[in-house]
Amino acid sequence: MESVKTEIICKEMLDNLNEQIVKRWYPFVIDNEFGGYFSNITYDWKIVGPYDKTIVSQARHVWTLSKIASFLNNGDEYIKSAYHGYDFIKNKMWDAEYGGFFQTRSREGGYSTFNGWNDEKRTYGNAFGVYALASLYHLTTDEEVLDLAKKVFYWIEKNTYDHKYKGYFQFLLRNGNPFGKESEYKSESSDKSEVGLKDQNSSIHLLEAYTELYNVWKDDYLKKQLKSLLQLIRDTITTDRGYLQLFFYEDWTPVSFKDTDDKTRRENYGLDHVSFGHDYETAFLMLEAAYSLKEDDNTKTLFCAKKMMDHAIKFGFDSESGGFYDGGYYYEGDDNCTIIKETKNWWAQAEGLNALLIFSKIFPDEHIYYQTFLRQWDYVKKYILDYENGDWFEGGLDKEPHLKNGPKSHIWKCTYHTSRALMNCISILAKENFDSEKLGEGFKNIKEDWDTFINYWKRKAVLKNGVYTA
């Protein structure tokens, strides 16, 4: 019976990925006039302004297209679409004078004032550039693509790495110099409240990008920096309770508003709360990085990741309706995490599916992972999937019913989280004889890679007296 259910879920996910996501988005979002991809799309698939393009969304499309070109059939068309985006980020978003990717450009690829970013750059955006380029190279073995990925890597390391305290500065001038609150330059950007701080989000996505790059380029310095990032996230950014501290001062002192009044805490919610989606997304990204590195302390990484997943299930999962809440908070003196943001963002639901299924395979005797995965998929089907127009709603309709007519795409929402989660889940769930005309020639190898990944971590998880121990 369980095998039949698994096969049904696998088919449901493949249908959603192929029919409701990939075929809806591509080639629809391709800007054939000026290059790259459109970002702003209504619930019923109308392209609207503003038409500015950010490195994050452009790179995420290149990454997704590079992955689905092997995973699904019709691969040649997806490769062509990926190169379409590659040409734009290489020729329009890369700064030929100072290096680094601009955070935003106009539709045509010129100067843009969108979101107040102007000519500013972000480590976060450049990380996604590396992520996309490494993925495209893995697909095509095009040395020109790898050369640009290396160039971005060296630019990040030269300009943003903090040699004193480790980690990376996030806010950068056009010339690559970091700036802070005390700098003469004052940002007009939408994220200016975070200026001068280090953060988990740029750190985890740099980890993600460096892992992807290391998988195709076994460089010793890259390995050293990837290992350093993994240790920083695992041992400093992740708290003892099993969640990520979001922001830090330069020396990695946490930014906290626990000792302030309620009004101040609310005003600074964005800087200090528990983000369950980032927690289990990071748990997955740490396992990816550690698997690539094959270091002696990988068991420590596994059980840190497990603690993060367990914490999110215990405090962040809606036991009544399903789905993960967006935010919680540990009030001073309280050992329980209080939900302070009950919405359920689409990307967090996608990453939840991915992480839950992975942990269910690594720790098969702890049934809570697979049981929660089943409930999570039921929740996604009931409240997140748009059966009428395709793709996913931006948030769960149980909490935000107005999102039924919300945008299908904006600069932070495209196909990256959903496609990755579904591809990973399909690869893990698919039986040896699972076949579909929707799958590409590369699926068999992808499936084998996932089986190897899971088996590697299962060997690290030792079951003693009914309990998994390091």
Residue pairs with C-beta under 8 A, 6 or more apart in sequence:
3 431
5 374
6 429
6 431
7 429
7 431
7 434
9 374
9 377
9 425
9 429
10 425
10 426
10 429
10 430
10 434
11 436
12 377
12 381
13 377
13 422
13 425
13 426
13 429
14 422
14 426
14 436
14 438
14 439
15 438
16 385
16 422
17 68
17 72
17 418
17 419
17 422
17 423
17 426
18 72
18 438
19 390
20 385
20 386
20 390
20 391
21 390
21 391
21 392
21 415
21 418
21 419
21 422
22 68
22 72
22 415
22 419
24 45
24 390
24 391
25 391
25 414
25 415
26 65
26 77
26 78
26 81
27 77
27 81
28 45
29 37
29 38
29 41
29 47
29 61
29 409
29 414
30 37
30 38
30 81
30 84
31 37
31 38
31 107
34 88
34 107
34 108
34 109
35 84
35 85
35 87
35 88
35 91
35 92
35 109
36 53
36 58
36 84
36 85
36 88
36 89
36 92
36 109
37 53
37 57
37 58
37 61
37 85
37 88
37 414
38 47
38 51
38 409
39 51
39 52
39 53
39 54
39 57
39 409
39 410
39 411
39 414
40 47
40 48
40 49
40 50
40 51
40 407
40 409
40 410
40 411
41 47
41 48
41 407
41 408
41 409
42 48
42 407
42 408
43 386
43 389
43 404
43 405
43 406
43 407
43 408
44 389
45 389
45 390
45 408
50 114
51 106
51 107
52 104
52 105
52 106
52 107
52 112
52 114
53 88
53 92
53 93
53 104
53 105
53 106
53 107
53 109
54 103
54 104
54 114
54 125
54 411
55 89
55 93
55 101
55 102
55 103
55 104
55 125
55 126
55 128
55 129
56 124
56 125
56 128
56 411
56 412
57 411
57 412
57 414
58 85
58 88
58 89
58 93
58 132
59 85
59 89
59 101
59 125
59 128
59 129
59 131
59 132
60 128
60 132
60 414
60 415
60 416
61 82
61 85
61 414
61 415
61 416
62 82
62 85
62 86
62 89
62 132
62 133
62 135
62 136
63 128
63 131
63 132
63 135
63 136
63 416
64 414
64 415
64 416
64 419
64 420
65 78
65 79
65 81
65 82
65 85
66 78
66 79
66 82
66 132
66 135
66 136
66 138
66 139
67 135
67 139
67 419
67 420
67 423
68 78
68 419
68 423
68 440
69 75
69 76
69 78
69 79
69 82
69 139
69 440
69 442
70 139
70 440
70 441
70 442
70 443
70 445
70 446
71 423
71 439
71 440
71 442
71 443
71 446
72 78
72 438
72 439
72 440
73 437
73 438
73 439
73 440
74 440
75 440
75 441
75 442
79 139
79 140
82 136
82 139
83 136
85 132
86 132
86 133
86 136
86 145
88 109
89 101
89 129
89 132
90 148
91 109
92 105
92 108
92 109
92 110
93 101
93 102
93 105
93 109
93 129
94 100
94 101
94 148
95 101
95 102
95 121
95 174
98 174
98 175
98 176
99 151
99 155
99 176
100 121
100 126
100 152
100 155
100 156
100 159
100 172
100 176
101 121
101 125
101 126
101 129
101 152
102 112
102 117
102 119
102 120
102 121
102 174
103 115
103 117
103 120
103 121
103 122
103 125
104 112
104 114
104 115
104 117
105 111
105 112
106 112
106 114
111 118
111 119
112 118
115 189
115 190
115 191
115 411
116 187
116 188
116 189
116 190
116 192
117 189
117 190
118 188
118 189
119 173
119 174
120 171
120 172
120 173
120 174
120 187
120 189
121 172
121 173
121 174
121 176
122 170
122 171
122 172
122 202
123 156
123 160
123 168
123 169
123 170
123 172
123 202
123 206
124 170
124 201
124 202
124 205
124 206
126 152
126 155
126 156
126 160
127 156
127 202
127 205
127 206
127 208
127 209
128 205
128 209
129 149
129 152
129 209
130 149
130 152
130 153
130 156
130 209
130 210
130 212
130 213
131 205
131 208
131 209
131 212
131 213
133 145
133 146
133 148
133 149
133 152
133 213
134 146
134 149
134 209
134 212
134 213
134 215
134 216
134 217
135 212
136 142
136 145
137 145
137 146
137 149
137 216
138 212
138 215
138 216
146 216
146 217
149 213
149 217
150 217
153 210
153 213
153 222
155 176
156 168
156 206
157 221
157 225
158 176
159 172
159 176
159 177
159 178
160 168
160 169
160 170
160 172
160 176
160 178
161 167
161 168
161 225
162 168
162 169
162 198
162 250
165 250
165 251
165 252
166 228
166 232
166 252
167 198
167 203
167 229
167 232
167 252
168 198
168 202
168 203
168 206
169 178
169 198
170 178
170 194
170 197
170 198
170 199
170 202
171 178
171 179
171 180
171 187
171 194
171 195
171 196
172 178
172 179
173 179
173 185
179 185
179 187
179 195
179 196
180 195
180 196
180 250
181 195
181 196
182 196
187 195
193 270
193 271
194 247
194 270
194 271
196 249
196 250
197 247
197 248
197 249
197 255
197 271
198 247
198 248
198 249
198 250
198 252
199 246
199 247
199 248
200 233
200 237
200 244
200 245
200 246
200 247
200 278
200 282
201 246
201 278
203 229
203 232
203 233
203 237
204 233
204 244
204 278
204 281
204 282
204 285
206 229
207 226
207 229
207 230
207 233
207 285
207 286
207 289
208 285
208 288
208 289
210 222
210 225
210 226
210 229
210 289
211 226
211 285
211 288
211 289
211 292
213 222
214 222
214 223
214 226
214 292
214 293
215 292
223 293
226 289
226 292
226 293
227 293
227 295
229 289
230 286
230 289
230 290
230 293
230 301
233 244
233 282
233 286
234 286
234 300
234 301
234 304
236 252
237 244
237 245
237 248
238 244
238 245
238 282
238 304
238 308
239 245
241 311
241 330
242 279
242 304
242 307
242 308
242 310
242 311
243 274
243 275
243 276
243 279
243 308
243 311
243 312
243 337
244 274
244 275
244 278
244 279
244 282
244 308
245 254
245 255
245 256
246 255
246 271
246 272
246 273
246 275
246 278
247 254
247 255
247 271
247 272
248 254
248 255
249 255
255 271
255 272
256 272
257 264
257 265
257 268
257 271
257 272
258 265
258 272
258 330
258 331
258 332
259 332
260 268
265 272
265 329
269 327
269 340
269 341
272 329
273 327
273 328
273 329
273 340
273 341
274 315
274 316
274 327
274 328
274 329
274 330
274 337
275 326
275 327
276 312
276 315
276 316
276 317
276 324
276 325
276 326
276 327
276 328
276 348
277 324
277 326
277 345
277 347
277 348
277 351
277 352
279 308
279 309
279 311
279 312
279 316
280 308
280 309
280 312
280 351
280 352
280 355
280 356
281 348
281 351
281 355
282 305
282 308
283 304
283 305
283 306
283 308
283 309
283 355
283 359
284 305
284 351
284 354
284 355
284 358
286 301
286 304
286 305
287 301
287 302
287 305
287 358
287 457
290 298
290 301
290 302
291 298
291 453
291 456
291 457
298 460
299 460
299 470
300 470
302 362
302 457
302 460
302 461
302 470
303 470
306 359
306 363
306 468
309 355
309 356
309 359
309 369
311 337
312 324
312 352
313 368
313 369
313 372
315 328
315 336
315 337
315 339
316 324
316 325
316 328
316 337
316 339
317 323
317 324
317 325
317 372
317 376
318 324
318 325
318 344
318 379
321 379
321 383
321 398
322 375
322 376
322 378
322 379
322 382
323 344
323 349
323 352
323 376
323 379
323 380
323 383
323 384
323 396
323 398
324 344
324 348
324 349
324 352
324 376
325 339
325 341
325 342
325 343
325 344
326 341
326 342
326 343
326 344
326 345
326 348
327 339
327 340
327 341
328 337
328 338
328 339
328 340
328 341
329 337
329 338
329 340
330 336
330 337
330 338
331 338
342 399
343 395
343 396
343 399
343 400
344 383
344 384
344 395
344 396
344 398
344 399
345 394
345 395
346 384
346 392
346 393
346 394
346 395
346 396
346 413
346 417
346 418
347 413
347 417
347 418
349 376
349 379
349 380
349 384
349 392
349 396
350 380
350 392
350 417
350 418
350 420
350 421
350 422
351 417
351 421
352 376
353 373
353 376
353 377
353 380
353 421
353 422
353 425
354 420
354 421
354 424
354 425
356 369
356 370
356 372
356 373
356 376
357 369
357 370
357 373
357 424
357 425
357 428
357 429
358 424
358 428
358 454
359 366
359 369
360 366
360 369
360 370
360 373
361 428
361 454
361 458
362 454
362 457
362 458
362 461
363 369
363 461
363 468
364 370
364 458
365 463
365 466
365 468
366 468
379 396
380 392
382 398
383 393
383 396
383 397
383 398
384 392
384 393
384 395
384 396
384 397
385 392
385 393
386 392
386 393
386 404
386 408
389 408
390 408
391 408
391 418
392 418
393 403
393 404
393 406
394 400
394 403
394 406
394 407
394 413
395 403
395 406
397 403
397 404
400 406
407 413
423 446
424 450
427 443
427 446
427 447
427 449
427 450
428 450
428 454
430 447
461 468
462 468
462 469
462 470
463 469
